[in-house]
């Protein structure tokens, strides 16, 4: 057992009931392993999902991981705004055939790579089958060896949301203690479970006032899902509410860089360690998945 663990890590281990998390080697990104693709999603807007994506990406990069962020909110993109970037090209140029993925990648802080989406354009808010496959092939053809791909989906249950969630190896639900956010998070898991046969979900509870709030949210979701759905929910951690987050967003900086000694920055650091310690799922879920060739070549068919 590790001698030093934060309260949030203790809570995560208690909730997830998986015993003791293995230690994380910051140099392990050089080992040969499949890229891990997380769709970070939410049932409703306003839960801080994009801020979770950005700060988690930076925290992973600080552990020596190679990270790619795919902004999948194709109509209302904002991941580039969070980082204070002004990309010349975005995914709209890719889907229209003007540029390859390698030509639209932007450089973020700490070596993070970003595939920015367009904003205020409805053309690609509902991808057709050809566009989905083209994106899949484009990612497979990229020579960058990423450890993690974080997909920032749009909020809600649109067709694009379900596609990116089913195409990722891992689904990470972001919610808050607000009753409507909990209800919408359950609705999203229910849809993905009953119509798309997704069985595994990860959970982050954002904007909490106390650790018990995160525990209550997890208990509520697991209680109702155990009764009505055949799914498992893995609690990854919680993030405290912090007024400094508003200041960070206004300054277009991630809070883990702007206020590295804050409690919220410590929470994101713990979250990154937890993600790195998660067991790699070597088998594909079935259907079309990002990096499926690499997953099968290295991880095997399971």
C-alpha positions as semicolon CSV with decimal commas, in nm:
position;residue;x (nm);y (nm);z (nm)
1;X;0,000;0,000;0,000
2;X;0,126;0,347;-0,079
3;X;0,216;0,547;0,234
4;X;0,107;0,878;0,087
5;X;-0,238;0,908;-0,069
6;X;-0,470;1,204;-0,082
7;X;-0,822;1,195;0,054
8;X;-0,969;1,201;-0,296
9;X;-0,755;0,908;-0,403
10;X;-0,867;0,717;-0,094
11;X;-1,228;0,791;-0,181
12;X;-1,179;0,686;-0,541
13;X;-1,031;0,355;-0,430
14;X;-1,317;0,302;-0,184
15;X;-1,584;0,376;-0,442
16;X;-1,428;0,172;-0,716
17;X;-1,351;-0,117;-0,480
18;X;-1,047;-0,227;-0,674
19;X;-0,795;-0,255;-0,396
20;X;-0,468;-0,071;-0,431
21;X;-0,381;0,122;-0,747
22;X;-0,040;0,039;-0,895
23;X;0,229;0,303;-0,898
24;X;0,272;0,508;-1,213
25;X;0,605;0,546;-1,389
26;X;0,619;0,882;-1,566
27;X;0,854;0,731;-1,824
28;X;0,617;0,446;-1,910
29;X;0,493;0,632;-2,218
30;X;0,793;0,496;-2,403
31;X;0,666;0,140;-2,358
32;X;0,487;-0,023;-2,647
33;X;0,116;-0,017;-2,578
34;X;-0,205;0,078;-2,754
35;X;-0,326;0,435;-2,759
36;X;-0,602;0,481;-2,503
37;X;-0,896;0,681;-2,631
38;X;-1,133;0,847;-2,384
39;X;-1,459;1,010;-2,492
40;X;-1,525;1,274;-2,227
41;X;-1,893;1,349;-2,235
42;X;-2,191;1,478;-2,037
43;X;-2,565;1,457;-2,044
44;X;-2,603;1,835;-2,028
45;X;-2,402;2,151;-2,073
46;X;-2,266;2,364;-1,794
47;X;-2,093;2,084;-1,600
48;X;-1,740;2,200;-1,686
49;X;-1,663;1,918;-1,929
50;X;-1,424;2,111;-2,153
51;X;-1,232;2,244;-1,852
52;X;-1,201;1,885;-1,729
53;X;-1,065;1,780;-2,069
54;X;-0,810;2,063;-2,085
55;X;-0,682;2,030;-1,729
56;X;-0,671;1,650;-1,743
57;X;-0,473;1,668;-2,067
58;X;-0,217;1,904;-1,913
59;X;-0,194;1,689;-1,600
60;X;-0,129;1,380;-1,812
61;X;0,135;1,568;-2,011
62;X;0,308;1,664;-1,687
63;X;0,338;1,290;-1,617
64;X;0,528;1,253;-1,941
65;X;0,237;1,130;-2,151
66;X;0,179;1,221;-2,515
67;X;-0,172;1,360;-2,540
68;X;-0,401;1,450;-2,830
69;X;-0,726;1,639;-2,775
70;X;-0,996;1,595;-3,038
71;X;-1,257;1,870;-3,015
72;X;-1,572;1,685;-3,120
73;X;-1,814;1,970;-3,052
74;X;-1,826;2,037;-3,423
75;X;-2,070;2,326;-3,408
76;X;-1,965;2,512;-3,092
77;X;-1,593;2,447;-3,057
78;X;-1,415;2,595;-2,758
79;X;-1,116;2,380;-2,658
80;X;-0,887;2,617;-2,850
81;X;-1,037;2,912;-2,661
82;X;-0,960;2,748;-2,327
83;X;-0,594;2,728;-2,429
84;X;-0,587;3,076;-2,580
85;X;-0,518;2,945;-2,931
86;X;-0,627;3,080;-3,269
87;X;-0,582;2,789;-3,511
88;X;-0,574;2,865;-3,880
89;X;-0,743;2,538;-3,974
90;X;-0,995;2,313;-3,800
91;X;-1,190;1,992;-3,853
92;X;-1,429;2,169;-4,088
93;X;-1,138;2,200;-4,333
94;X;-1,071;1,828;-4,291
95;X;-1,429;1,716;-4,350
96;X;-1,461;1,947;-4,651
97;X;-1,148;1,786;-4,800
98;X;-0,930;2,097;-4,787
99;X;-0,673;1,968;-4,537
100;X;-0,546;1,644;-4,387
101;X;-0,556;1,591;-4,012
102;X;-0,180;1,639;-3,988
103;X;-0,220;1,986;-4,139
104;X;-0,477;2,110;-3,886
105;X;-0,313;1,988;-3,565
106;X;-0,236;2,275;-3,328
107;X;0,031;2,281;-3,060
108;X;-0,095;2,326;-2,706
109;X;0,097;2,369;-2,380
110;X;0,332;2,099;-2,250
111;X;0,352;1,929;-2,589
112;X;-0,022;1,859;-2,614
113;X;-0,159;1,831;-2,967
114;X;-0,507;1,958;-3,049
115;X;-0,743;1,885;-3,336
116;X;-0,967;2,195;-3,318
117;X;-1,324;2,202;-3,438
118;X;-1,499;2,485;-3,619
119;X;-1,756;2,711;-3,458
120;X;-2,084;2,851;-3,584
121;X;-2,103;2,614;-3,882
122;X;-2,382;2,356;-3,904
123;X;-2,241;2,157;-4,197
124;X;-2,073;1,894;-3,982
125;X;-2,290;1,890;-3,669
126;X;-2,420;1,556;-3,797
127;X;-2,147;1,349;-3,960
128;X;-2,246;1,102;-4,229
129;X;-2,097;0,753;-4,256
130;X;-1,831;0,857;-4,506
131;X;-1,713;1,145;-4,286
132;X;-1,695;0,918;-3,980
133;X;-1,487;0,660;-4,163
134;X;-1,263;0,929;-4,309
135;X;-1,192;1,060;-3,960
136;X;-1,119;0,708;-3,839
137;X;-0,879;0,645;-4,127
138;X;-0,717;0,986;-4,081
139;X;-0,639;0,915;-3,717
140;X;-0,509;0,567;-3,797
141;X;-0,275;0,709;-4,060
142;X;-0,124;0,968;-3,829
143;X;0,233;0,880;-3,736
144;X;0,218;1,044;-3,392
145;X;0,247;0,791;-3,114
146;X;-0,003;0,920;-2,859
147;X;-0,050;0,765;-2,519
148;X;-0,392;0,922;-2,471
149;X;-0,654;1,072;-2,698
150;X;-0,916;1,279;-2,516
151;X;-1,231;1,343;-2,718
152;X;-1,426;1,646;-2,598
153;X;-1,778;1,565;-2,716
154;X;-2,063;1,808;-2,732
155;X;-2,316;1,791;-2,450
156;X;-2,637;1,594;-2,486
157;X;-2,735;1,284;-2,681
158;X;-2,695;1,385;-3,045
159;X;-2,585;1,138;-3,314
160;X;-2,231;1,276;-3,305
161;X;-2,218;1,226;-2,928
162;X;-2,320;0,861;-2,955
163;X;-2,074;0,804;-3,238
164;X;-1,771;0,941;-3,055
165;X;-1,865;0,754;-2,737
166;X;-1,902;0,421;-2,915
167;X;-1,584;0,477;-3,119
168;X;-1,370;0,540;-2,807
169;X;-1,230;0,263;-2,591
170;X;-1,337;0,439;-2,271
171;X;-1,636;0,660;-2,189
172;X;-1,587;0,919;-1,915
173;X;-1,904;1,086;-1,791
174;X;-1,870;1,431;-1,631
175;X;-2,150;1,541;-1,402
176;X;-2,209;1,766;-1,102
177;X;-2,415;1,725;-0,783
178;X;-2,696;1,924;-0,945
179;X;-3,005;1,699;-0,974
180;X;-3,063;1,779;-1,342
181;X;-2,700;1,699;-1,424
182;X;-2,727;1,363;-1,246
183;X;-3,052;1,283;-1,427
184;X;-2,905;1,374;-1,765
185;X;-2,588;1,173;-1,696
186;X;-2,803;0,868;-1,624
187;X;-3,010;0,933;-1,938
188;X;-2,692;0,935;-2,149
189;X;-2,567;0,610;-1,995
190;X;-2,909;0,455;-2,044
191;X;-2,912;0,550;-2,413
192;X;-2,559;0,423;-2,473
193;X;-2,637;0,101;-2,285
194;X;-2,975;0,010;-2,428
195;X;-2,928;0,124;-2,788
196;X;-2,551;0,094;-2,839
197;X;-2,468;-0,189;-2,595
198;X;-2,210;0,006;-2,396
199;X;-2,150;-0,162;-2,061
200;X;-1,856;0,023;-1,902
201;X;-1,856;0,386;-1,790
202;X;-1,616;0,605;-1,593
203;X;-1,742;0,888;-1,375
204;X;-1,603;1,225;-1,266
205;X;-1,807;1,445;-1,032
206;X;-1,718;1,808;-1,092
207;X;-1,787;2,125;-0,892
208;X;-1,830;1,956;-0,556
209;X;-1,839;2,137;-0,222
210;X;-1,748;1,833;-0,011
211;X;-1,616;1,486;-0,082
212;X;-1,943;1,339;0,043
213;X;-2,124;1,507;-0,246
214;X;-1,923;1,300;-0,494
215;X;-1,999;0,986;-0,292
216;X;-2,371;1,067;-0,295
217;X;-2,372;1,121;-0,673
218;X;-2,192;0,792;-0,730
219;X;-2,429;0,607;-0,499
220;X;-2,736;0,750;-0,671
221;X;-2,613;0,660;-1,019
222;X;-2,499;0,310;-0,923
223;X;-2,819;0,239;-0,731
224;X;-3,049;0,324;-1,022
225;X;-2,821;0,165;-1,284
226;X;-2,798;-0,157;-1,083
227;X;-3,174;-0,170;-1,075
228;X;-3,251;-0,087;-1,437
229;X;-2,933;-0,122;-1,646
230;X;-2,670;-0,390;-1,698
231;X;-2,368;-0,159;-1,673
232;X;-2,067;-0,090;-1,450
233;X;-1,967;0,258;-1,337
234;X;-1,606;0,318;-1,233
235;X;-1,553;0,625;-1,014
236;X;-1,235;0,807;-1,122
237;X;-1,246;1,104;-0,891
238;X;-1,397;1,441;-0,807
239;X;-1,305;1,803;-0,867
240;X;-1,391;2,078;-0,617
241;X;-1,576;2,393;-0,710
242;X;-1,332;2,683;-0,722
243;X;-1,386;3,047;-0,813
244;X;-1,034;3,049;-0,955
245;X;-1,163;2,835;-1,242
246;X;-1,363;3,132;-1,368
247;X;-1,050;3,344;-1,356
248;X;-0,854;3,080;-1,546
249;X;-1,118;3,058;-1,819
250;X;-1,126;3,437;-1,848
251;X;-0,747;3,445;-1,886
252;X;-0,759;3,152;-2,132
253;X;-0,524;2,948;-1,916
254;X;-0,576;2,606;-1,763
255;X;-0,606;2,627;-1,387
256;X;-0,338;2,363;-1,328
257;X;-0,087;2,606;-1,482
258;X;-0,234;2,930;-1,350
259;X;-0,284;2,808;-0,991
260;X;-0,069;2,494;-0,960
261;X;-0,086;2,488;-0,579
262;X;-0,467;2,501;-0,557
263;X;-0,687;2,215;-0,438
264;X;-0,848;2,190;-0,780
265;X;-0,506;2,148;-0,946
266;X;-0,426;1,871;-0,698
267;X;-0,755;1,704;-0,789
268;X;-0,665;1,704;-1,159
269;X;-0,318;1,571;-1,081
270;X;-0,478;1,285;-0,884
271;X;-0,719;1,222;-1,170
272;X;-0,430;1,193;-1,418
273;X;-0,252;0,944;-1,192
274;X;-0,574;0,741;-1,158
275;X;-0,623;0,733;-1,536
276;X;-0,265;0,617;-1,586
277;X;-0,315;0,344;-1,326
278;X;-0,631;0,211;-1,491
279;X;-0,595;-0,132;-1,643
280;X;-0,567;-0,122;-2,022
281;X;-0,853;-0,292;-2,200
282;X;-0,686;-0,488;-2,479
283;X;-0,996;-0,601;-2,661
284;X;-1,209;-0,389;-2,889
285;X;-1,568;-0,327;-2,782
286;X;-1,697;-0,424;-3,121
287;X;-1,788;-0,207;-3,417
288;X;-1,580;0,085;-3,539
289;X;-1,320;0,225;-3,301
290;X;-1,048;0,487;-3,314
291;X;-0,700;0,341;-3,339
292;X;-0,853;-0,006;-3,377
293;X;-0,563;-0,123;-3,595
294;X;-0,309;-0,028;-3,329
295;X;-0,528;-0,174;-3,058
296;X;-0,553;-0,510;-3,235
297;X;-0,190;-0,521;-3,350
298;X;-0,050;-0,460;-3,003
299;X;-0,323;-0,560;-2,761
300;X;-0,455;-0,862;-2,946
301;X;-0,817;-0,948;-3,006
302;X;-0,878;-1,039;-2,642
